[in-house]
Amino acid sequence: MTAKVKRFLLILTGWAFVALGIVGLFLPVLQGILFLLIGLVILSAEYTWAQRLLQKLRDRFPKIGAVADQASAKATAWMHRVFGPEKGLGPE
């Protein structure tokens, strides 16, 4: 798989999680905040605005920061399964 395809799939996956998170905020079945955070963690590998938003959330809401760390661990594990260990997520 080429680097451009991997990058496209990474961005697409991040936005898909963000969309699921938005839907999850209104449906009691999905955990909206967790999906939003996973999406932001994935997007933070490509976008600095996502990194800044995650840092602001961690500073302002420590409990959400803990959930973001949990989401980051899940997203990193997923990324390693899908793309292999060479593509990490953001600063670890």
MODELLER restraints for C-alpha pairs under 7 A, 6 or more apart:
rsr = mdl.restraints
at = mdl.atoms
rsr.add(forms.Gaussian(group=physical.xy_distance, feature=features.Distance(at['CA:11:A'], at['CA:43:A']), mean=6.16, stdev=0.5))
rsr.add(forms.Gaussian(group=physical.xy_distance, feature=features.Distance(at['CA:14:A'], at['CA:39:A']), mean=4.28, stdev=0.5))
rsr.add(forms.Gaussian(group=physical.xy_distance, feature=features.Distance(at['CA:14:A'], at['CA:40:A']), mean=6.65, stdev=0.5))
rsr.add(forms.Gaussian(group=physical.xy_distance, feature=features.Distance(at['CA:14:A'], at['CA:42:A']), mean=5.10, stdev=0.5))
rsr.add(forms.Gaussian(group=physical.xy_distance, feature=features.Distance(at['CA:14:A'], at['CA:43:A']), mean=5.24, stdev=0.5))
rsr.add(forms.Gaussian(group=physical.xy_distance, feature=features.Distance(at['CA:15:A'], at['CA:39:A']), mean=6.15, stdev=0.5))
rsr.add(forms.Gaussian(group=physical.xy_distance, feature=features.Distance(at['CA:17:A'], at['CA:35:A']), mean=5.37, stdev=0.5))
rsr.add(forms.Gaussian(group=physical.xy_distance, feature=features.Distance(at['CA:17:A'], at['CA:36:A']), mean=6.14, stdev=0.5))
rsr.add(forms.Gaussian(group=physical.xy_distance, feature=features.Distance(at['CA:17:A'], at['CA:38:A']), mean=6.52, stdev=0.5))
rsr.add(forms.Gaussian(group=physical.xy_distance, feature=features.Distance(at['CA:17:A'], at['CA:39:A']), mean=4.55, stdev=0.5))
rsr.add(forms.Gaussian(group=physical.xy_distance, feature=features.Distance(at['CA:18:A'], at['CA:35:A']), mean=6.25, stdev=0.5))
rsr.add(forms.Gaussian(group=physical.xy_distance, feature=features.Distance(at['CA:18:A'], at['CA:36:A']), mean=4.67, stdev=0.5))
rsr.add(forms.Gaussian(group=physical.xy_distance, feature=features.Distance(at['CA:18:A'], at['CA:39:A']), mean=4.83, stdev=0.5))
rsr.add(forms.Gaussian(group=physical.xy_distance, feature=features.Distance(at['CA:20:A'], at['CA:32:A']), mean=6.91, stdev=0.5))
rsr.add(forms.Gaussian(group=physical.xy_distance, feature=features.Distance(at['CA:20:A'], at['CA:35:A']), mean=6.22, stdev=0.5))
rsr.add(forms.Gaussian(group=physical.xy_distance, feature=features.Distance(at['CA:21:A'], at['CA:32:A']), mean=3.96, stdev=0.5))
rsr.add(forms.Gaussian(group=physical.xy_distance, feature=features.Distance(at['CA:21:A'], at['CA:33:A']), mean=5.96, stdev=0.5))
rsr.add(forms.Gaussian(group=physical.xy_distance, feature=features.Distance(at['CA:21:A'], at['CA:34:A']), mean=6.97, stdev=0.5))
rsr.add(forms.Gaussian(group=physical.xy_distance, feature=features.Distance(at['CA:21:A'], at['CA:35:A']), mean=4.42, stdev=0.5))
rsr.add(forms.Gaussian(group=physical.xy_distance, feature=features.Distance(at['CA:21:A'], at['CA:36:A']), mean=4.44, stdev=0.5))
rsr.add(forms.Gaussian(group=physical.xy_distance, feature=features.Distance(at['CA:22:A'], at['CA:32:A']), mean=6.05, stdev=0.5))
rsr.add(forms.Gaussian(group=physical.xy_distance, feature=features.Distance(at['CA:22:A'], at['CA:36:A']), mean=6.98, stdev=0.5))
rsr.add(forms.Gaussian(group=physical.xy_distance, feature=features.Distance(at['CA:23:A'], at['CA:32:A']), mean=6.77, stdev=0.5))
rsr.add(forms.Gaussian(group=physical.xy_distance, feature=features.Distance(at['CA:24:A'], at['CA:30:A']), mean=4.56, stdev=0.5))
rsr.add(forms.Gaussian(group=physical.xy_distance, feature=features.Distance(at['CA:24:A'], at['CA:31:A']), mean=5.49, stdev=0.5))
rsr.add(forms.Gaussian(group=physical.xy_distance, feature=features.Distance(at['CA:24:A'], at['CA:32:A']), mean=3.80, stdev=0.5))
rsr.add(forms.Gaussian(group=physical.xy_distance, feature=features.Distance(at['CA:25:A'], at['CA:32:A']), mean=4.50, stdev=0.5))
rsr.add(forms.Gaussian(group=physical.xy_distance, feature=features.Distance(at['CA:25:A'], at['CA:33:A']), mean=6.96, stdev=0.5))
rsr.add(forms.Gaussian(group=physical.xy_distance, feature=features.Distance(at['CA:34:A'], at['CA:67:A']), mean=7.00, stdev=0.5))
rsr.add(forms.Gaussian(group=physical.xy_distance, feature=features.Distance(at['CA:34:A'], at['CA:71:A']), mean=6.51, stdev=0.5))
rsr.add(forms.Gaussian(group=physical.xy_distance, feature=features.Distance(at['CA:37:A'], at['CA:68:A']), mean=5.65, stdev=0.5))
rsr.add(forms.Gaussian(group=physical.xy_distance, feature=features.Distance(at['CA:37:A'], at['CA:71:A']), mean=6.10, stdev=0.5))
rsr.add(forms.Gaussian(group=physical.xy_distance, feature=features.Distance(at['CA:38:A'], at['CA:71:A']), mean=4.94, stdev=0.5))
rsr.add(forms.Gaussian(group=physical.xy_distance, feature=features.Distance(at['CA:38:A'], at['CA:72:A']), mean=6.32, stdev=0.5))
rsr.add(forms.Gaussian(group=physical.xy_distance, feature=features.Distance(at['CA:38:A'], at['CA:75:A']), mean=6.06, stdev=0.5))
rsr.add(forms.Gaussian(group=physical.xy_distance, feature=features.Distance(at['CA:40:A'], at['CA:50:A']), mean=5.70, stdev=0.5))
rsr.add(forms.Gaussian(group=physical.xy_distance, feature=features.Distance(at['CA:41:A'], at['CA:72:A']), mean=5.81, stdev=0.5))
rsr.add(forms.Gaussian(group=physical.xy_distance, feature=features.Distance(at['CA:42:A'], at['CA:75:A']), mean=6.65, stdev=0.5))
rsr.add(forms.Gaussian(group=physical.xy_distance, feature=features.Distance(at['CA:42:A'], at['CA:89:A']), mean=6.62, stdev=0.5))
rsr.add(forms.Gaussian(group=physical.xy_distance, feature=features.Distance(at['CA:43:A'], at['CA:50:A']), mean=6.18, stdev=0.5))
rsr.add(forms.Gaussian(group=physical.xy_distance, feature=features.Distance(at['CA:44:A'], at['CA:50:A']), mean=4.73, stdev=0.5))
rsr.add(forms.Gaussian(group=physical.xy_distance, feature=features.Distance(at['CA:44:A'], at['CA:51:A']), mean=4.83, stdev=0.5))
rsr.add(forms.Gaussian(group=physical.xy_distance, feature=features.Distance(at['CA:44:A'], at['CA:90:A']), mean=6.20, stdev=0.5))
rsr.add(forms.Gaussian(group=physical.xy_distance, feature=features.Distance(at['CA:45:A'], at['CA:89:A']), mean=5.17, stdev=0.5))
rsr.add(forms.Gaussian(group=physical.xy_distance, feature=features.Distance(at['CA:45:A'], at['CA:90:A']), mean=4.75, stdev=0.5))
rsr.add(forms.Gaussian(group=physical.xy_distance, feature=features.Distance(at['CA:57:A'], at['CA:64:A']), mean=6.76, stdev=0.5))
rsr.add(forms.Gaussian(group=physical.xy_distance, feature=features.Distance(at['CA:57:A'], at['CA:65:A']), mean=6.45, stdev=0.5))
rsr.add(forms.Gaussian(group=physical.xy_distance, feature=features.Distance(at['CA:58:A'], at['CA:64:A']), mean=6.32, stdev=0.5))
rsr.add(forms.Gaussian(group=physical.xy_distance, feature=features.Distance(at['CA:58:A'], at['CA:65:A']), mean=4.12, stdev=0.5))
rsr.add(forms.Gaussian(group=physical.xy_distance, feature=features.Distance(at['CA:76:A'], at['CA:88:A']), mean=6.80, stdev=0.5))
rsr.add(forms.Gaussian(group=physical.xy_distance, feature=features.Distance(at['CA:76:A'], at['CA:89:A']), mean=6.18, stdev=0.5))
